[in-house]
């Protein structure tokens, strides 16, 4: 049985304006990938959770966060604007599992939410349902459009909703961001970013990949790689260098990509959360954009590759806040002048929050690293093949304890399945070799 509870909400802030740069960057990615990029999932609820608790949580989310109350409006040319409402109501789906497994019912609802088209103009960007067993809530399903927030903003939202924070929301909201981005300061930021990009675009190799010798149908594949050895090795290097594991893993990525493609410098687009910028640290919305990073790692020891990665990444982060349409126009202009097949379809997104920092425990020993690398604990599997496009190569690093989990999306017409798999196992090899070279040996 399925029913609906209509939940009224009211919050501060309303208006209509251009999309912020972060929103526009996500919107353009949605158009490229033919997806509304749903995010969220199904989770068990603590014992004792009442249906009224779920209703109150939904009302809290919709009332507190302007992006939850944001829909789109399109002009005659299809150009979107953000429309923020101060009040409204949203449906909470209530499903009685009956004799079925509540976890399976919740997972079915999750898939339904994800696979059902989203109306950007008419629907709120959150779909929520609760599964009951014997009248009591057992599972919550919440799926939202990626336009609501990026991963860092989602972490803030989860923390605040769990604690029922009632202080005013922090950070510059998307309507205010759009106004700032048109201001003289915003124009200067955009122009400085575009100058940096143009300097790189005119000097880097025109292509990221040598080409695929095994194009497949369906064309676009996704895979999942789990490596405890990569986790131990990057942690050992980070501990030795006195840093967190993020730049270490980026350097590993660059060296492994150079080995598999033979192209140098390695050029890719790291996802930059932009929360080091004033008024954006704790904001719940989408402010992340993809920067441009060039790593010259050919023929150098890993310690030097790591140092170069740190310098290049900092420069890329500084210039990863820009107007996405202006950037696309720049890339198209440079491509016309340099190479019609010029591409930047190589992305890297370290979206870890809790596992990217070093551990407080003892550093991994060389024997522990060797054992993990030599054993059968590393796994890889292809999970999806589809005709809807992914980027040419997009690597996500996920937050999973005691391992490095990499989700890879790729276009088999540019990267063969065998090369993608070899690249991921190559990351583990690069890290293990570097760790054993840098970490002091016993005795």
C-alpha positions as CSV (number, residue, x, y, z in Angstrom):
1,X,0.0,0.0,0.0
2,X,1.2,3.5,-0.9
3,X,-0.1,6.8,0.5
4,X,1.1,10.3,0.5
5,X,1.4,12.9,3.2
6,X,1.5,16.5,2.0
7,X,4.1,18.4,4.0
8,X,3.9,22.2,4.1
9,X,7.1,24.3,4.5
10,X,8.2,27.9,4.7
11,X,11.7,29.3,4.7
12,X,13.7,32.5,4.3
13,X,14.6,33.8,0.8
14,X,13.0,33.8,-2.5
15,X,13.5,35.3,-6.0
16,X,14.6,34.7,-9.6
17,X,18.0,35.1,-11.0
18,X,20.6,33.5,-13.3
19,X,22.1,30.2,-12.3
20,X,25.2,30.5,-10.1
21,X,28.4,29.2,-11.7
22,X,28.2,26.0,-9.7
23,X,24.6,25.4,-10.7
24,X,25.3,26.2,-14.3
25,X,28.4,23.8,-14.4
26,X,26.1,21.0,-13.1
27,X,23.4,21.9,-15.5
28,X,25.8,21.6,-18.5
29,X,27.0,18.3,-17.2
30,X,23.4,17.0,-17.0
31,X,22.9,18.1,-20.6
32,X,26.0,16.3,-21.7
33,X,25.2,13.1,-19.9
34,X,21.4,13.1,-20.5
35,X,20.8,12.7,-16.8
36,X,19.4,14.7,-13.8
37,X,22.3,13.2,-11.8
38,X,20.2,11.9,-8.8
39,X,22.1,11.6,-5.5
40,X,21.1,10.0,-2.2
41,X,19.9,6.5,-1.4
42,X,17.9,4.2,1.0
43,X,18.9,4.0,4.6
44,X,17.6,2.0,7.7
45,X,15.9,4.2,10.3
46,X,16.8,3.9,14.0
47,X,14.4,1.9,16.2
48,X,11.8,4.1,17.7
49,X,11.6,6.5,14.7
50,X,8.0,7.7,14.3
51,X,6.3,8.8,11.1
52,X,6.0,12.3,12.6
53,X,9.8,12.3,12.9
54,X,10.1,11.7,9.2
55,X,7.6,14.4,8.3
56,X,9.4,16.9,10.6
57,X,12.7,16.0,8.9
58,X,11.3,16.7,5.4
59,X,9.8,20.0,6.6
60,X,13.1,20.9,8.1
61,X,15.1,20.3,4.9
62,X,12.7,22.1,2.7
63,X,12.4,25.1,5.1
64,X,16.0,25.5,5.9
65,X,17.8,25.2,2.6
66,X,17.0,27.5,-0.3
67,X,18.3,25.0,-3.0
68,X,15.6,22.5,-1.8
69,X,13.0,25.2,-2.7
70,X,14.6,25.9,-6.1
71,X,13.1,25.1,-9.4
72,X,14.1,26.2,-12.9
73,X,12.6,28.5,-15.4
74,X,13.6,28.6,-19.1
75,X,13.5,31.5,-21.5
76,X,12.6,31.2,-25.2
77,X,16.2,30.1,-26.0
78,X,16.2,27.4,-23.3
79,X,18.4,29.4,-21.0
80,X,17.7,28.4,-17.4
81,X,17.2,30.6,-14.4
82,X,16.8,29.6,-10.7
83,X,13.5,30.3,-9.0
84,X,13.5,30.1,-5.2
85,X,10.2,29.9,-3.4
86,X,9.6,30.9,0.2
87,X,6.9,28.4,0.8
88,X,5.0,25.4,-0.6
89,X,4.2,21.8,0.0
90,X,5.8,18.5,-1.0
91,X,4.6,14.9,-0.9
92,X,6.1,12.3,1.3
93,X,5.5,8.8,0.0
94,X,4.5,6.3,2.6
95,X,4.8,2.6,1.7
96,X,3.6,-0.3,3.8
97,X,5.9,-3.2,3.1
98,X,3.3,-5.8,4.2
99,X,4.9,-9.2,4.1
100,X,7.8,-8.1,1.9
101,X,11.3,-7.3,3.1
102,X,11.3,-3.6,3.9
103,X,15.0,-3.2,2.7
104,X,14.0,-4.6,-0.7
105,X,10.9,-2.3,-0.8
106,X,13.1,0.7,0.0
107,X,15.7,-0.3,-2.7
108,X,12.9,-0.6,-5.3
109,X,11.6,2.8,-4.3
110,X,15.2,4.2,-4.6
111,X,15.5,2.8,-8.2
112,X,12.0,4.2,-9.1
113,X,13.0,7.6,-7.9
114,X,16.3,7.6,-9.7
115,X,14.9,6.2,-13.0
116,X,11.8,8.5,-13.2
117,X,12.3,11.6,-15.2
118,X,12.5,14.9,-13.3
119,X,10.6,18.0,-14.2
120,X,12.9,20.9,-13.4
121,X,10.2,23.5,-13.7
122,X,7.3,21.8,-11.8
123,X,8.8,19.5,-9.2
124,X,10.8,20.2,-6.1
125,X,14.3,18.7,-6.4
126,X,13.8,16.2,-3.6
127,X,11.9,12.9,-3.6
128,X,11.4,11.3,-0.3
129,X,9.6,8.2,0.9
130,X,9.3,6.1,4.1
131,X,8.8,2.3,4.3
132,X,6.7,0.9,7.1
133,X,6.6,-2.5,8.7
134,X,3.7,-3.2,11.1
135,X,2.9,0.6,11.0
136,X,6.4,1.6,12.1
137,X,9.0,3.3,9.9
138,X,12.0,1.1,9.0
139,X,13.7,2.8,6.0
140,X,14.0,6.2,4.6
141,X,14.5,6.8,0.8
142,X,15.7,10.3,-0.2
143,X,16.9,11.2,-3.7
144,X,17.6,14.7,-4.8
145,X,18.8,16.4,-8.0
146,X,22.5,17.2,-8.0
147,X,21.6,20.8,-8.6
148,X,20.7,21.0,-4.9
149,X,24.2,20.6,-3.6
150,X,27.6,19.0,-4.1
151,X,29.2,16.4,-1.8
152,X,30.6,18.9,0.6
153,X,27.3,20.7,1.0
154,X,25.5,17.4,1.5
155,X,27.8,16.6,4.4
156,X,26.9,20.0,6.0
157,X,23.2,19.2,5.4
158,X,23.4,15.8,7.0
159,X,25.2,17.1,10.0
160,X,22.8,20.0,10.5
161,X,19.6,18.0,10.0
162,X,20.9,15.3,12.4
163,X,21.5,18.0,15.1
164,X,18.4,20.0,14.1
165,X,20.5,23.2,13.9
166,X,18.2,26.3,14.1
167,X,20.8,29.1,13.8
168,X,20.7,31.0,10.4
169,X,22.1,29.1,7.5
170,X,25.8,29.8,6.8
171,X,27.3,31.0,3.5
172,X,26.4,32.9,0.4
173,X,23.2,31.4,-1.1
174,X,22.9,30.8,-4.8
175,X,20.8,33.9,-5.5
176,X,23.5,36.0,-3.8
177,X,26.2,34.1,-5.6
178,X,24.6,35.0,-8.9
179,X,24.6,38.7,-8.0
180,X,28.2,38.6,-6.8
181,X,29.4,36.8,-10.0
182,X,28.1,39.8,-12.0
183,X,29.8,42.3,-9.8
184,X,33.2,43.8,-10.6
185,X,34.9,41.3,-8.2
186,X,33.2,38.4,-9.9
187,X,34.1,39.6,-13.3
188,X,37.8,39.9,-12.2
189,X,37.7,36.4,-10.8
190,X,36.3,35.0,-14.1
191,X,38.7,36.9,-16.3
192,X,41.7,35.7,-14.2
193,X,40.5,32.1,-14.4
194,X,40.1,32.3,-18.2
195,X,43.6,33.7,-18.7
196,X,45.0,30.8,-16.7
197,X,43.0,28.3,-18.8
198,X,44.0,29.9,-22.1
199,X,47.7,29.7,-21.3
200,X,47.4,26.0,-20.6
201,X,45.0,25.3,-23.5
202,X,47.5,26.7,-25.9
203,X,50.5,24.6,-24.7
204,X,49.2,21.2,-23.5
205,X,48.9,18.2,-25.8
206,X,45.6,18.4,-27.7
207,X,44.4,15.0,-26.7
208,X,44.2,13.1,-23.5
209,X,44.1,9.5,-24.8
210,X,45.9,7.6,-27.5
211,X,42.6,6.0,-28.6
212,X,40.7,2.8,-28.0
213,X,41.4,-0.4,-29.8
214,X,38.3,-2.0,-28.4
215,X,35.2,0.2,-28.8
216,X,32.1,-1.5,-27.4
217,X,28.3,-1.4,-27.7
218,X,26.8,-0.2,-25.4
219,X,29.5,2.4,-25.5
220,X,29.7,3.9,-22.0
221,X,30.8,1.7,-19.1
222,X,31.1,2.1,-15.3
223,X,33.3,0.0,-13.0
224,X,34.2,-0.3,-9.3
225,X,37.7,-0.9,-8.0
226,X,38.6,-1.5,-4.3
227,X,42.2,-1.6,-3.2
228,X,43.2,-2.0,0.5
229,X,46.8,-1.9,-0.8
230,X,46.3,1.5,-2.4
231,X,44.9,2.7,0.8
232,X,47.8,1.5,2.9
233,X,50.4,2.7,0.5
234,X,49.0,6.2,0.1
235,X,48.6,6.5,3.8
236,X,52.2,5.4,4.4
237,X,53.4,8.0,1.9
238,X,51.2,10.7,3.4
239,X,52.4,9.9,6.9
240,X,56.0,10.0,5.8
241,X,55.5,13.3,4.0
242,X,53.4,14.9,6.8
243,X,50.3,15.6,4.7
244,X,46.9,14.1,4.1
245,X,46.3,11.5,1.5
246,X,44.6,13.7,-1.1
247,X,47.7,15.1,-3.0
248,X,49.4,11.7,-2.7
249,X,46.5,10.0,-4.5
250,X,46.3,12.7,-7.1
251,X,50.0,12.2,-7.9
252,X,49.5,8.4,-8.1
253,X,46.6,9.1,-10.5
254,X,48.8,11.3,-12.7
255,X,51.8,8.9,-12.8
256,X,49.5,5.9,-13.6
257,X,47.7,7.8,-16.3
258,X,51.0,8.8,-17.9
259,X,52.1,5.2,-17.9
260,X,48.9,4.0,-19.6
261,X,48.6,6.8,-22.2
262,X,52.2,7.8,-22.8
263,X,51.1,11.4,-22.9
264,X,53.0,14.1,-20.9
265,X,52.1,16.3,-19.3
266,X,49.1,14.6,-17.9
267,X,46.2,17.0,-18.1
268,X,42.9,16.4,-16.3
269,X,40.1,18.3,-14.6
270,X,40.0,17.9,-10.8
271,X,36.7,18.6,-9.1
272,X,37.4,21.6,-6.8
273,X,34.8,22.2,-4.0
274,X,35.7,26.0,-3.9
275,X,34.8,26.1,-0.2
276,X,38.1,27.8,0.7
277,X,36.6,31.0,-0.8
278,X,35.0,33.7,1.4
279,X,31.4,33.0,2.3
280,X,31.4,29.5,0.7
281,X,32.9,27.3,3.4
282,X,29.7,25.9,4.9
283,X,27.1,26.7,2.3
284,X,24.6,24.0,1.2
285,X,24.5,24.3,-2.5
286,X,26.5,23.5,-5.6
287,X,29.7,25.5,-5.8
288,X,32.1,22.9,-7.0
289,X,33.6,23.2,-10.5
290,X,36.2,21.2,-12.5
291,X,39.6,22.9,-12.7
292,X,42.4,22.2,-15.1
293,X,45.6,20.6,-13.9
294,X,48.8,19.8,-15.9
295,X,51.3,17.4,-14.3
296,X,54.8,16.9,-15.8
297,X,55.6,13.5,-14.3
298,X,57.6,11.8,-17.0
299,X,60.8,10.2,-15.8
300,X,60.9,11.7,-12.3
301,X,61.0,10.0,-8.9
302,X,57.7,9.8,-7.1
303,X,58.7,12.3,-4.5
304,X,59.3,14.9,-7.2
305,X,56.0,13.9,-8.9
306,X,54.3,14.5,-5.6
307,X,55.9,17.9,-5.1
308,X,55.0,19.0,-8.7
309,X,51.4,17.7,-8.1
310,X,51.0,19.9,-5.0
311,X,52.2,23.0,-6.8
312,X,50.1,22.3,-9.9
313,X,47.0,21.5,-7.9
314,X,47.1,24.7,-5.9
315,X,47.2,26.7,-9.0
316,X,44.4,24.7,-10.6
317,X,42.2,25.2,-7.4
318,X,42.8,28.9,-7.5
319,X,41.4,29.1,-11.1
320,X,38.5,26.7,-10.7
321,X,35.8,29.3,-10.2
322,X,34.5,30.7,-13.4
323,X,31.5,31.2,-15.7
324,X,31.1,27.8,-17.4
325,X,29.6,29.2,-20.6
326,X,32.6,31.6,-21.0
327,X,34.9,28.7,-20.5
328,X,33.2,26.5,-23.1
329,X,33.4,29.3,-25.6
330,X,37.1,29.6,-24.9
331,X,37.7,25.9,-25.3
332,X,35.8,25.8,-28.5
333,X,37.8,28.8,-29.9
334,X,41.2,27.2,-29.0
335,X,40.0,23.9,-30.5
336,X,39.2,25.6,-33.8
337,X,42.7,27.1,-33.9
338,X,44.6,24.0,-32.7
339,X,42.8,20.7,-33.4
340,X,39.2,20.0,-34.1
341,X,39.5,16.9,-31.9
342,X,41.0,18.9,-29.0
343,X,39.4,17.5,-25.8
344,X,39.5,17.9,-22.0
345,X,37.3,14.8,-21.2
346,X,39.5,13.5,-18.4
347,X,38.1,14.1,-14.8
348,X,39.2,13.4,-11.3
349,X,37.0,13.7,-8.2
350,X,38.3,12.9,-4.8
351,X,35.0,13.1,-2.9
352,X,36.2,11.6,0.3
353,X,35.6,13.5,3.5
354,X,36.4,11.2,6.4
355,X,39.0,8.9,4.9
356,X,41.2,11.4,3.0
357,X,43.1,12.5,6.1
358,X,45.8,10.4,7.6
359,X,45.1,8.0,10.4
360,X,46.0,8.6,14.1
361,X,47.1,5.0,14.4
362,X,50.5,3.5,13.5
363,X,51.7,4.0,9.9
364,X,51.4,0.9,7.7
365,X,54.5,-1.2,7.6
366,X,56.2,-2.3,4.4
367,X,55.2,-5.9,5.2
368,X,51.5,-4.9,5.5
369,X,51.7,-3.1,2.2
370,X,53.3,-6.0,0.4
371,X,50.8,-8.5,1.9
372,X,47.9,-6.4,0.7
373,X,49.4,-5.9,-2.7
374,X,50.3,-9.6,-3.2
375,X,47.0,-11.0,-2.0
376,X,43.6,-11.2,-3.6
377,X,42.1,-8.4,-1.6
378,X,42.0,-6.0,-4.6
379,X,38.8,-6.3,-6.6
380,X,37.4,-4.9,-9.8
381,X,34.1,-5.3,-11.5
382,X,32.2,-3.7,-14.3
383,X,28.8,-2.5,-13.0
384,X,27.0,-0.7,-15.9
385,X,27.1,-0.6,-19.7
386,X,24.8,2.0,-21.3
387,X,24.2,4.1,-24.3
388,X,23.6,7.4,-22.4
389,X,27.0,9.1,-22.3
390,X,29.5,9.5,-19.6
391,X,32.6,11.7,-19.9
392,X,35.5,10.1,-21.7
393,X,37.2,9.2,-18.4
394,X,35.8,10.2,-15.0
395,X,37.4,8.8,-11.8
396,X,35.6,9.2,-8.5
397,X,37.3,8.4,-5.2
398,X,34.7,7.3,-2.6
399,X,34.6,7.4,1.2
400,X,35.0,3.8,2.3
401,X,37.0,2.8,5.4
402,X,40.2,0.7,5.0
403,X,40.3,0.8,1.2
404,X,40.4,3.1,-1.7
405,X,37.2,2.7,-3.7
406,X,37.4,4.1,-7.2
407,X,34.3,4.4,-9.4
408,X,35.4,4.8,-13.0
409,X,33.1,6.1,-15.8
410,X,34.5,5.9,-19.4
411,X,33.7,6.0,-23.0
412,X,35.0,2.8,-24.6
413,X,35.6,4.6,-27.9
414,X,38.4,6.6,-26.2
415,X,39.5,4.3,-23.4
416,X,39.3,0.5,-23.9
417,X,37.9,-1.6,-21.0
418,X,41.3,-3.4,-20.8
419,X,43.2,0.0,-20.6
420,X,40.8,1.3,-17.9
421,X,41.3,-1.8,-15.8
422,X,45.1,-1.7,-16.3
423,X,45.1,2.0,-15.3
424,X,43.3,1.3,-12.0
425,X,45.6,-1.6,-11.1
426,X,48.4,0.6,-12.2
427,X,47.5,3.2,-9.6
428,X,47.9,0.5,-6.9
429,X,51.3,-0.5,-8.4
430,X,52.5,3.1,-8.5
431,X,51.5,3.7,-4.9
432,X,53.0,0.5,-3.6
433,X,56.3,1.0,-5.4
434,X,56.5,4.6,-4.0
435,X,55.6,3.6,-0.5
436,X,58.2,0.8,-0.4
437,X,60.8,3.2,-1.8
438,X,60.0,6.1,0.6
439,X,59.0,4.2,3.8
440,X,62.0,3.1,6.0
441,X,62.6,-0.6,5.9
442,X,62.8,-2.5,9.3
443,X,66.3,-3.2,10.5
